[in-house]
Amino acid sequence: MLAFVLASVKTGLEYDVISEVKRIEGVKEAYITYGVWDAVIRVEVESLHELDKVVSLIRSIKGVENTTTLVGV
């Protein structure tokens, strides 16, 4: 299962958040972006249950303000 997590991050914490996100199992790529979203994170997992765990971990990182998850079909 492929998903992209779009995240808003508190100003000044973008590099810290990306560094932590990259340590999460299932995260394949993570980038700081400019615009409405501050980060784009590519996730590959085997199930929705695993995706839920990854997204929950991302949301728990200090500086992550909100997320939107796009699931590939």
LINVEN-V158139 format. One line per field, one symbol per residue. phi: phi as a letter, one per 40 degrees, with the letter a starting at -180 (. if undefined). psi: psi as a letter, one per 40 degrees, with the letter a starting at -180 (. if undefined). burial: b if it has 24 or more other ideal C-beta (glycine too) atoms within 12 Angstrom, else e. Layout:
BEGIN
phi=???
psi=???
burial=???
END
This chain:
BEGIN
phi=.babbbbcbddgbdccccdcdcccchccaabcbbhcbcabbcbbacaccccdcccccccccdhccabbbbbcb
psi=hhihhhihihheeddddddddeehhdhdihihiiadieihhhhhididdddddddddddehhdhdiihhhhi.
burial=eebbbbbbbeeeebeebbebbbebebbeebbbeeeebbbbbbbebeeeeebeebbebbbebebbeebebeeee
END
